Amino acid sequence: MTDAQKTAGLAAATDSAGLEALVSRAARAGKGAAPVDKWNPDFCGDLDMEIKADGTWFYMGTPIGRMPLVQLFSSVLRKDEDGNTYLVTPVEKVGIRVEDAHFLAVEMDVSGKGEGQVLTFRTNVGDVVEAGPEHPLRFVDEDETGGLKPYLHVRGRLEALVARPVMYQLAEIGEEIEVGGRAMFCLRSKGEIFPVMPIAELNRLAG
């Protein structure tokens, strides 16, 4: 990459409109996520952009209010092995900050029953994801509250935090299943079983 290209790139953009123009050429706006895993561009510095825990995107300290713009940026997101998250185009990648998860799972549909049950989630940027072997659910202890935070794999190393109203829905459809000789509170989707917590712990919390 030439110095001129770097100067004109993402890290040098001074407003969201400039970023939008640059990203749209790489992301093929409106056609879903870009093939960022196939791109290996130069790192061109960090961008003053952050995804907050509630799913709100900020650029230069200001919330990005236009959902089409947020969806465009989300289509070129990639989390690398170094644990950092980037906006990636064929010619450059720039670092951004993520407070918790990249997305928020804001809606869930339940279809089927038993082993045929499928949990389908919609994220705040419009991704529709069916939990299952390719898109597992995981549960992380939340030290501040003593509860659990559910995460859904979306693509690559990107995850969605399950919003609290959806988490309550999950609690209603869970069931007791023996896993490794231990009674566990679990969720099912697409033939996969996702252990949430031991039944004994659930009963303790409920009591």
Secondary structure, 3 states (H helix, E strand, C coil): CCHHHHHCCHHHCCCHHHHHHHHHHHHCCCCCCCCHHHCCCEEEEEEEEEECCCCCEEECCEECCCHHHHHHHHCCEEECCCCCEEEECCCEEEEEEECCCCEEEEEEEEECCHHHCEEEEEECCCCEEECCCCCCEEEEEECCCCEEEEEEEEECCEEEEECHHHHHHHHHHCEEEEECCEEEEEEEECCEEEEEEEHHHHHHHHC
